[in-house]
């Protein structure tokens, strides 16, 4: 029941990795950037492709590109709250 689940929640260390912020989504974002910034044209050979991608990766590393995920717990509760039962705390 929701009440029993609420009592048990304190016994665990929760590490929340929402589907929308998982490592897979971050990898997909990187591949999307690679495609838009580097692979949006015809590259004539595998050797040239390899050097282009390596140059792109090196430039991203020099620029210290990071992902700033902004889907907070509060936003998750607002957005996904309708999918969960309401817990009544006495």
KAMOLIN-V919795 format. One record per helix or strand. SS is the DSSP state (hx for helix, st for strand). FROM is the first residue (numbers start at 0). LEN is the number of residues. Records with the same first field share a line. If there is no record, write none. Layout:
BEGIN
SS: FROM-LEN ; FROM-LEN
END
This chain:
BEGIN
hx: 1-10 ; 18-3 ; 22-15 ; 45-17 ; 72-11
END
